[in-house]
Amino acid sequence: MIKIGILQYGAGNVGSLLHSFSAAGFPAFVVTSTSQICTVDLLVFPGVGNALAAQSHLEAHNLLSHLHKRHASALPTVGICLGAQLFHSYLEESKSPGLFWLEGSVHKLPPHFPFNNGWSCVDNAGLKKHKLGRSLTKNSSFYFNHGYFLNPEHKNLILSASTFFPI
């Protein structure tokens, strides 16, 4: 059985993720020690929260060197919302660099569209191409609640994006 660890960094929808993975038949657990960071098969950075608070937690709990070691080893890591934001090289919310795992920046949504809150479909063609999201249809929708967007330097890294706010 695959070992899925959800990183606790003082923010995030940890409980929701534990339930979701379990419901999908993949029980997960909360990573509680630095030694677990490189031993789980999949590490998940949860979403929801504030970039500066999350970054401060990573530093204060000496997680950064272990996370960078995992990344250097090319071990599977997924970021959801705030988690994915932290991967980038610049975060407007904290006005500071992220982990630098992905070149690009994270910006506040434009003034004419200050917040995305509601259901939207997702362009899942990239997921299908890589045999991911098998049960997704053209009309599958997801609930979004965010005020920032990812702007990766290399657009070919994007497998899926909201059709409501395309990059």
C-alpha positions in Angstrom: 0.0 0.0 0.0 1.3 3.4 -0.9 2.3 5.6 2.1 0.7 9.1 1.7 1.9 11.7 4.2 0.1 15.1 4.6 2.5 17.8 5.7 1.4 19.7 8.7 2.8 23.3 8.4 0.4 25.3 10.5 -2.1 25.8 7.8 -4.2 23.7 5.5 -7.2 21.5 5.1 -5.5 18.5 6.7 -8.7 16.8 8.0 -10.4 17.1 4.7 -7.5 15.5 2.9 -7.2 12.7 5.4 -10.9 11.9 4.8 -10.7 12.3 1.0 -7.7 10.0 0.6 -9.3 7.4 2.9 -12.6 7.6 1.0 -10.7 7.0 -2.2 -9.1 3.8 -0.7 -5.7 5.4 0.1 -5.4 6.0 3.8 -3.1 8.9 4.6 -1.5 10.2 7.8 -0.2 13.5 9.1 3.6 13.8 8.8 4.7 14.5 12.4 8.5 14.2 12.2 11.2 15.4 9.8 12.3 11.8 9.3 9.0 10.9 7.6 9.4 13.6 4.9 11.7 11.5 2.8 10.1 8.1 3.7 6.6 8.6 2.4 5.7 7.6 -1.1 3.8 10.7 -1.7 4.0 14.0 0.3 1.1 16.3 0.1 1.3 20.0 0.9 -2.3 21.0 1.8 -4.1 24.2 0.8 -5.8 26.9 2.7 -3.9 29.5 4.7 -1.4 32.3 4.5 1.9 32.1 2.7 3.9 34.0 5.3 2.5 32.0 8.2 3.2 28.7 6.3 6.7 29.7 5.4 7.4 30.8 9.0 6.2 27.4 10.3 8.5 25.5 7.8 11.5 27.5 9.0 10.6 27.4 12.7 10.2 23.7 12.7 13.4 23.0 10.7 11.5 21.4 7.8 13.2 23.2 4.9 16.3 21.1 4.6 14.3 17.9 4.7 11.9 19.2 2.1 14.7 20.3 -0.2 16.3 16.9 0.2 13.1 15.2 -0.8 12.8 17.5 -3.8 16.4 16.9 -4.9 15.7 13.2 -4.8 12.7 13.7 -7.1 10.3 12.0 -4.8 6.6 12.6 -5.6 5.2 15.7 -3.9 1.9 17.4 -4.5 0.9 20.9 -3.6 -2.8 21.9 -3.3 -3.6 25.6 -3.5 -1.3 27.3 -0.9 0.9 24.2 -1.0 1.5 24.6 -4.7 2.1 28.3 -4.2 4.9 27.6 -1.8 6.7 25.7 -4.6 7.2 28.8 -6.7 10.1 31.3 -6.7 8.2 34.4 -5.7 5.0 34.8 -3.5 3.3 38.2 -3.7 1.3 37.5 -0.5 4.4 37.3 1.6 6.5 39.4 -0.7 9.3 36.8 -0.4 10.7 33.8 -2.3 9.0 30.5 -2.1 10.8 27.1 -2.1 12.2 27.7 -5.7 11.1 24.3 -6.9 9.1 25.9 -9.8 10.2 29.0 -11.6 7.4 31.5 -11.6 5.4 33.6 -9.2 2.1 33.7 -7.3 0.1 36.9 -7.6 -3.1 38.4 -6.2 -6.0 38.1 -8.6 -6.6 41.4 -10.5 -8.9 44.1 -9.1 -11.7 43.4 -11.5 -11.7 39.8 -10.2 -10.5 40.0 -6.6 -11.7 36.6 -5.4 -12.7 33.3 -7.0 -15.3 31.6 -4.8 -17.6 28.9 -6.3 -17.9 25.9 -8.6 -15.9 25.8 -11.8 -15.1 23.2 -14.4 -11.5 22.3 -15.0 -9.7 21.8 -18.3 -8.6 18.2 -17.7 -7.1 17.4 -21.1 -3.5 17.4 -19.7 -4.6 15.0 -16.9 -6.2 12.6 -19.5 -3.0 12.8 -21.6 -1.0 11.5 -18.7 -3.7 8.9 -17.7 -4.7 10.9 -14.6 -8.2 11.9 -13.6 -9.8 8.9 -15.2 -13.2 9.5 -13.7 -13.2 13.2 -14.7 -15.6 14.3 -17.4 -15.8 17.5 -19.4 -18.4 18.7 -16.9 -16.6 17.7 -13.7 -16.6 20.7 -11.4 -14.6 21.7 -8.3 -15.1 24.2 -5.6 -12.6 27.1 -5.7 -12.0 29.6 -2.9 -8.8 31.7 -3.5 -7.5 35.2 -4.0 -4.2 34.3 -5.7 -3.1 32.6 -8.9 0.0 30.7 -10.0 2.0 32.1 -12.9 4.6 29.4 -13.7 7.5 30.3 -16.0 7.0 27.0 -17.9 3.4 26.7 -19.0 4.0 23.1 -20.2 4.1 22.0 -16.5 0.4 22.8 -16.2 -1.7 19.6 -16.4 -5.0 21.2 -15.4 -6.4 24.7 -14.9 -9.7 26.2 -14.0 -11.7 27.2 -17.0 -13.1 30.1 -15.0 -9.7 31.8 -14.6 -7.4 30.5 -17.3 -3.6 31.2 -17.1 
